[in-house]
Amino acid sequence: MKWMVPISKLNPEQTRILETIRSAPHDIHWISGYAGTGKTIVLTHAIERTVAKTSSARICFATYTHALKDMVESGLSASARERVHITTADGLNRLAGEFDYIFVDEIQDIKHDLIRSLLDKTKRFVAAGDTDQSIFLGRVKPEDLKRILRGSSTYELKQIERMTKEVFEIAATIRPKAKISRVRCTKESTQMPRWFSGKNQADEFRKVFAEAYRVAQPGIPSAVLLPLQKLIYAFGKVHAHSEGWGNPPPAVKTAHRPIDYGNFNAFFKRHSSPLRFFGSDNGSLDESAHKRMVYVMTYHSAKGLDFSSVFLPNLTVGTNLDAKGVPFSTLDKEELHLFVAATRSKDRLYMSYHGGEDDRHELLERVIQHASPSCIEHFQPPRSIFGR
């Protein structure tokens, strides 16, 4: 998956931060910034530089999700992967001893006590994160994070390189309270964001898959993001039934994984389908390097990642967009989750629902009614699907 930006292509803002971290390695550093400003890219280059200048230092990189861990790992050189202890936040609980350097991405998603524990394990700490994107329960509060990292060298990235102006506006429409006034978006779009509908859920999901496969390219997979695990299975089931393959195996809980999609993914691979679940230590981005792939993920699993083409289906009345499925979730929480999902897009963004006009989720209706007419367009996707 082509996501890593070469150091020669960093913008002046990113380069300045990277140089400051290099020149003051003993400090605590905090890289903040709106989605798409390149926090993870700067952090990954900082890890690479640290490996290059040290020979025996103990170095750790950690983030909250397996998917983001795998992405950062794919952006490191082979020598860096050999030297750096790469883990999830949960794995940090099991680490013993101190590290010379600890790098943490999505720090706003890590628990308060664990952050303090990490700071006790090292004198060289570099963190990246955005308090506007905290969607996990029981994580550090924004005010507490600022208190814990008080005295750190703090940087705020203000130039959005990844996201188009149109996606930026849609994200701001979804989440008006997001702190976007201080950022600027420089990327030009190749296609306006689109919305469309299906007669029912199966019809919508068939259209989503057909378009997601059409726009995917080797090294540039599409991502279909859904808030809940049950919708992940429903999406896979619609695709399998459309091809006459029967029901795919459901995900299960195991001793090694909180949710195991191994049999689900093997089912689609056996049928030569490009559909895979990615996240929670399931699936691999490497599979998309040489063929068109469609990854289906939860909003949680996609946290911190980005894709050229992102699909947000099932934005239908009655769908709880709070990725934890908390009953009676507030609109504020749903705004936050959809905001995070929408900002995974680097270029193409598709939003869809099923039923009549009255069946649009409130947040999709907000986008259609209040985003600029030049920002989103109605779309009629192809009806055919892979293999037909």
Secondary structure as GFF3:
##gff-version 3
##sequence-region A 1 388
A	DSSP	three_ten_helix	7	9	.	.	.	ID=ss1
A	DSSP	alpha_helix	12	23	.	.	.	ID=ss2
A	DSSP	beta_strand	28	33	.	.	.	ID=ss3
A	DSSP	alpha_helix	39	53	.	.	.	ID=ss4
A	DSSP	beta_strand	59	63	.	.	.	ID=ss5
A	DSSP	alpha_helix	66	75	.	.	.	ID=ss6
A	DSSP	alpha_helix	78	83	.	.	.	ID=ss7
A	DSSP	beta_strand	84	88	.	.	.	ID=ss8
A	DSSP	alpha_helix	89	92	.	.	.	ID=ss9
A	DSSP	beta_strand	101	104	.	.	.	ID=ss10
A	DSSP	three_ten_helix	107	109	.	.	.	ID=ss11
A	DSSP	alpha_helix	112	121	.	.	.	ID=ss12
A	DSSP	beta_strand	125	128	.	.	.	ID=ss13
A	DSSP	three_ten_helix	131	133	.	.	.	ID=ss14
A	DSSP	alpha_helix	142	148	.	.	.	ID=ss15
A	DSSP	beta_strand	153	157	.	.	.	ID=ss16
A	DSSP	beta_strand	159	164	.	.	.	ID=ss17
A	DSSP	alpha_helix	165	174	.	.	.	ID=ss18
A	DSSP	beta_strand	184	187	.	.	.	ID=ss19
A	DSSP	beta_strand	194	198	.	.	.	ID=ss20
A	DSSP	alpha_helix	201	215	.	.	.	ID=ss21
A	DSSP	beta_strand	222	226	.	.	.	ID=ss22
A	DSSP	alpha_helix	229	243	.	.	.	ID=ss23
A	DSSP	alpha_helix	262	270	.	.	.	ID=ss24
A	DSSP	beta_strand	275	277	.	.	.	ID=ss25
A	DSSP	three_ten_helix	285	288	.	.	.	ID=ss26
A	DSSP	beta_strand	294	298	.	.	.	ID=ss27
A	DSSP	beta_strand	307	312	.	.	.	ID=ss28
A	DSSP	alpha_helix	331	342	.	.	.	ID=ss29
A	DSSP	beta_strand	345	354	.	.	.	ID=ss30
A	DSSP	three_ten_helix	357	359	.	.	.	ID=ss31
A	DSSP	alpha_helix	362	370	.	.	.	ID=ss32
A	DSSP	beta_strand	377	378	.	.	.	ID=ss33
###
